[in-house]
Amino acid sequence: MATKEQKKKIYALGARCDMLNSSRGTDDELHLWVQQWYPDKQHISDLTDEQADFIIKKLQEFSRGFKQAKAPDRMSEEQKNKAFRLMYLLAELSPSSVSVRNRLGGVITQVTGRSAPSGGIFAGCTSSDGNKIIETLKRYINTEQRKKRGERNGNV
């Protein structure tokens, strides 16, 4: 039987590769992935020490490729910084009692359709999401600037 450390390593590597889904139980991607090598094994705990070592080796190889493929798709630091700069500009144009961070979280929720997880307001945002967030903030700023110009010109 696989040791406790081997099982923990398999689950950790599976999580790193986004293969775990607790709502699906043993039908998640990790278990299906393991079953492609060992069709008779329904659970990770059913693996022998040698089988567990083989799975760990394969997951490590897969996670290296997965990490390289996933990294460029995440929202970049430049995009995050740009989103905050735009949000602070919007806060100057349209003051609110709500914090800049919370307002930005609201924009992210509106654009992506999901609320910000506990890992940070940008957790789970792709570079595509980042572009949409930035473009949305630019539109909000343009709208506020037009309102300000209209108020100065006597148009309300």
Helices and strands as residue ranges (DSSP letters): H 4-16, G 22-27, H 29-35, G 44-46, H 49-70, G 71-73, H 77-93, H 100-112, H 127-152
